[in-house]
Amino acid sequence: SLTSLVSLNLARNQLKALPPSLARLADLKQLDASSNNIRVLPGGLARLRLDSLELSGNSFLEEEPRVLRDRLEAVPSLLELVARKVKGSGVRLSPEDVTPQVLAYMDSGMRCLCSRPVWNSVVTALVSLDLGRVASTVSAGGRGSLPMEVCLCSNSCLQKFRNNPYAS
């Protein structure tokens, strides 16, 4: 909920992963997650525009892009369809509007690289993130790209973004 946060230092905390909610920090300019045990980056990191990104000293995977899980449903649940419509229309829900369970479900949503909201009906894949597209200054142990775990809304998005997360 710290949407105005500008600098975040998570260095040397034995973290195994960064939260997908990191993407909600639209004002973030400096991120230091060095010297942890991070293996892949969250997909939302691709939407940030940082001045400085420090990721050295982590144990990133050295894998080719691939599908991790395919949970696409031929027909998404009614809850997912309604959630997509509500998120897509920009309606803000409060505890007075819906039950706590529905509010928690709405907050658990992610965004496909094409920007569509997704929840349970997703393809989860590893793609390569070009760090120069995220930050002006990058330190990642000499690597220019790192594996990023993304949730994609369809097989067509999977094909589109498999080798190019910045395809238009």
Disulfide bonds with the S-S distance in Angstrom:
none
